[in-house]
């Protein structure tokens, strides 16, 4: 079993950079040489399911559509809970939930898949992340550190 963290997003689109920034900060932590696979998807995520094996423990971090609570963190155990298909356009060619459901449909789900979303305030081109999302990124780095341990139950949490 391998623990894998996947940061999805676009570094050039404000709060959409949340997933890649979580990976950057995890890499910078002392002792980051732990057995943890980490990568960033800044383009198409259609092939997302090809980045893990059935026995892996995967955490995907992505920005969510802007709403009423920028910086709100939502976690979903996608291993057992089907995800709703997107009704709005995404900055990706295919939405993360659609990519996960595609993995489920073709039998490519990992042993555990935790999706962590950070509600965006803005995804404007060439802007830095908003203060609310910056604060949430630090919280998600801690959360990933707690949840990546094998055997740790993933629960649906909204904070």
C-alpha positions in Angstrom: 0.0 0.0 0.0 1.2 3.5 -0.9 -0.1 6.7 0.4 -0.6 9.2 -2.4 -1.5 12.9 -2.2 -2.8 14.5 -5.4 -3.1 18.3 -5.6 -5.4 19.4 -8.4 -5.6 22.9 -9.6 -4.0 25.8 -11.5 -1.3 27.9 -9.8 -2.2 30.8 -12.1 -5.9 31.0 -11.0 -6.1 32.4 -7.5 -7.7 30.0 -5.1 -7.6 27.2 -7.7 -4.0 26.9 -6.7 -5.0 25.3 -3.3 -4.3 21.7 -4.3 -0.8 22.3 -5.7 0.1 24.6 -2.8 -0.9 21.8 -0.3 1.5 19.5 -2.0 4.3 22.2 -2.0 3.9 22.7 1.7 3.8 19.0 2.5 7.0 18.5 0.5 8.6 21.3 2.6 7.8 19.7 6.0 10.6 18.2 8.0 10.7 14.4 7.5 8.8 14.7 4.1 10.8 11.8 2.9 8.2 9.4 4.4 6.7 6.8 2.1 4.3 9.2 0.5 3.7 9.7 -3.2 2.8 13.2 -4.1 2.0 14.9 -7.4 0.2 17.8 -8.8 -2.4 17.8 -11.7 -2.5 21.2 -13.3 -3.9 20.1 -16.6 -6.4 17.3 -17.6 -7.4 14.9 -14.8 -9.2 12.5 -17.1 -6.4 9.9 -16.4 -6.5 10.5 -12.7 -7.3 6.8 -11.9 -4.1 5.7 -13.6 -2.0 7.3 -10.8 -2.9 4.8 -8.1 -3.3 1.1 -7.6 -6.2 -0.7 -5.9 -4.4 -1.1 -2.5 -3.3 2.6 -2.3 -4.6 5.2 0.2 -5.2 8.4 -1.9 -6.0 11.9 -0.8 -7.1 14.4 -3.5 -7.0 18.1 -2.6 -8.8 20.6 -4.9 -10.5 23.9 -4.7 -14.3 23.9 -4.8 -16.7 26.3 -6.5 -16.8 29.8 -4.9 -19.7 30.1 -2.4 -20.7 31.7 0.8 -17.8 30.4 3.0 -14.4 30.9 1.3 -11.9 28.7 3.0 -14.4 26.2 4.2 -12.9 22.7 4.2 -15.0 19.7 3.2 -13.8 16.1 3.3 -15.6 13.2 1.6 -14.7 9.5 1.8 -15.1 8.8 -1.9 -14.3 5.1 -1.4 -17.8 4.4 -0.1 -19.8 7.5 -1.1 -20.7 8.2 -4.7 -20.0 11.7 -5.7 -22.5 14.0 -7.5 -21.8 14.7 -11.1 -21.0 18.4 -11.7 -23.7 20.7 -12.9 -21.4 23.7 -13.4 -18.4 24.2 -15.6 -15.0 23.6 -14.1 -11.6 25.0 -14.8 -10.6 21.4 -15.6 -11.6 19.6 -18.8 -13.3 17.1 -16.5 -14.4 17.7 -12.9 -12.7 15.8 -10.1 -15.9 14.1 -9.0 -16.5 12.9 -12.6 -12.9 11.5 -12.8 -13.5 9.6 -9.5 -16.8 8.2 -10.7 -15.1 7.2 -13.9 -12.5 5.3 -11.8 -15.3 3.6 -9.9 -17.0 2.6 -13.2 -13.9 1.0 -14.6 -12.9 -0.8 -11.4 -9.9 1.5 -10.7 -10.8 2.7 -7.2 -8.0 2.6 -4.5 -8.5 1.0 -1.1 -9.2 4.4 0.3 -9.9 7.7 -1.4 -10.4 10.9 0.6 -11.4 14.0 -1.3 -10.6 17.3 0.4 -12.2 20.4 -1.0 -11.4 24.0 -0.1 -14.2 26.5 -1.0 -12.7 29.2 -3.2 -13.4 32.9 -3.0 -12.0 33.7 -6.5 -10.3 31.9 -9.4 -9.2 35.0 -11.4 -6.2 34.6 -13.6 -2.8 35.8 -12.3 -4.0 36.4 -8.7 -2.7 35.0 -5.5 -4.9 32.8 -3.3 -7.3 34.7 -1.0 -6.5 35.1 2.7 -9.3 32.6 3.6 -8.0 30.0 1.3 -4.4 30.6 2.4 -5.4 29.8 6.0 -7.3 26.8 4.9 -4.3 25.4 3.0 -2.4 25.3 6.3 -5.2 23.5 7.9 -5.4 21.0 5.1 -1.7 20.3 5.4 -2.3 19.3 9.0 -5.4 17.3 8.1 -3.6 15.3 5.4 -0.8 14.6 7.9 -3.4 13.1 10.3 -5.4 11.2 7.6 -2.6 9.7 5.6 -1.8 7.1 8.2 -3.1 3.6 7.1 -6.1 2.4 9.1 -7.3 5.9 10.0 -11.0 6.0 9.3 -12.1 8.7 6.9 -15.2 10.5 8.0 -17.3 13.1 6.2 -16.3 16.3 8.0 -17.2 19.9 7.3 -15.1 22.5 9.2 
